[in-house]
Amino acid sequence: MQIFILLGGVIVYLAVLLLFEKSAVKANRLSVRLLSIEKQGEIETDSESELNAPFLQRVLQPGVKKGIHWLGTILPMSENASRALTEQLRQAGSYQTAREYIASQIAVMGVAIAGVFLFSRVTSMSGGTTLYATLITVFAVYTLARFHLTGNITQRKTQIENGMPDVMDLLSVSVSAGLGFDQALLYVVERCSGPLVDELEITQKEIALGLARTEALKRLSARCDVEPLHIFVSAIIQAETLGIPISNVLTTQADNIRNMHRQKIEERAAKLPVKILLPLVFLVFPNLFLIVLGPAVPGILAAFGG
């Protein structure tokens, strides 16, 4: 019984989390408008687009966002905890605030607890069993939320590391061709895509708005929290401080980043034989022995029996 309750809480959590995650992602309105023009061949007004939107996007999502925002404003939360959680959300690629994230978790817990109580009423569970199932559901929601956030952070860092060699090569070539660093950064942002390019776009906008280049690069390094990017940013800042030509530094760093990426791939390839040993021993070899030695087993038993 507890297993079914836990599974129900997990399903409810995933459904509501998908709704919150869709509402938290920042949509590019310009690209959406251009795509609608290409598909339909005509320009629609914003009011017509809103009227043509489904009920979930037109009514439910704004209501959920307002409720989450209101719940986040009344939550007690320290500044240090809010700052640390906000950094984790930025590393995961989410634009929610820390209060909104906690509020969304509380809302999911509330929905899951309501589902548990409803199920307990239908099945006539005892009070102790209902309390036990509620505690399990709350723990499951909290654990899944932490695993979901940690998994998104790890996945995004991996995507940033994998995209660094190509992006840095293009940035180095652009600066060597005569563009300034800021213009080369804008060129890369316009012609590439991915999580790293999204972070570079934020950095380029910060520089365009008047923020010092060194400070913008430090923010980029803190947001991504990837070791090759830390090294790259440190080299650029040192070149800015010492007056070294930035094109030479970019060329050197691009080569180093590509070498580091190659070494990590070779390291992962070297670990594969060890990782595949366990499934070989417990899954492949028993079946192989069964196929090879199976037909001989009756003869062996008959020989020993005789």
C-alpha positions, 0 to 999 in steps of 0.5 A: 500500500505504501508503495502505491502511495509513494508512486502516486506522490512521485507522479503528482510531483513530476506533473506539477514540476513540469508545469512549473518548469515550463512557466519558469523558462524564459521564452524568446518572443521574437523567435516565436513570432517569426516562427508563427509568421513562417508557418501561418504567413500572416502577422497576428496581434498579441491579443489574437495570439493570447485568445488562440493559446490553450487554456493551460497556457492562457489561464492556468499557468499565469495563475500558478505563477502568481500564486507561487510568487505570492507564496515566495514573498511570505516565506522566511529565508535567510540572505545567505541561503537565498544567495546559495540557492540562487547560484545553484538555480543559475548553474542549472539554467533556471531563472526562478528566484530562490523563494519561487523555487522553495514555494514551488516545492511547497506547492507540490508537497501540498498537492501530493499531501492532498492526494494522499489524504484523498486516497486515504479517504477512498481506501479507508486507511488508518490514521497512522498509515496516513501519517506514515504515507504523508511523511514518505510523500514529503520526503520523496518530493524533497529528495526528487527536487534535490536530485532534479536540481543536482542532475540539471546542474551536472548536465549543464556543466557537462554541456558547457565543457563539451561546447567550450572547444568549438566556441573558444576556437571561433572566438580566437579566430574572430579576434585574430581576424581583426575583431575586438574582443567584444565584437568577437563575443557578439559574433560568437553569440549570433552564430552559435547555440548552447548553454555556454553561448547563453552565458556568453550572451549575458556577459556580452549584454553586461559589457554593452550596458557598461559593466567592466569586462573583467567584472563581467567575465568574473560573473561568467566564471561564477555562474558556470562554475566549470574548471576550464572556464575558470582558467580561461577567464583568469588568463583573459583578466591577467592579459587585460591587467598586464597589457598582453595582446589578447589574440595570443592569449585566446589562441593559447587558451583555445589550444589548452581547452581542446587538449583538456577536452581530449584528455577527459575523453581519453580518461572516460574511455580508459574507465570503460573496461572497468565499468563494463566488468560488472555487467559482464560478470553478472549478466553476460557470462552466466548466459554464455555459460548456460548456452555453452554448457547447458547441453552437456549438463544431462550427459555429465549428470548421467555419467556421475549417476552411472 
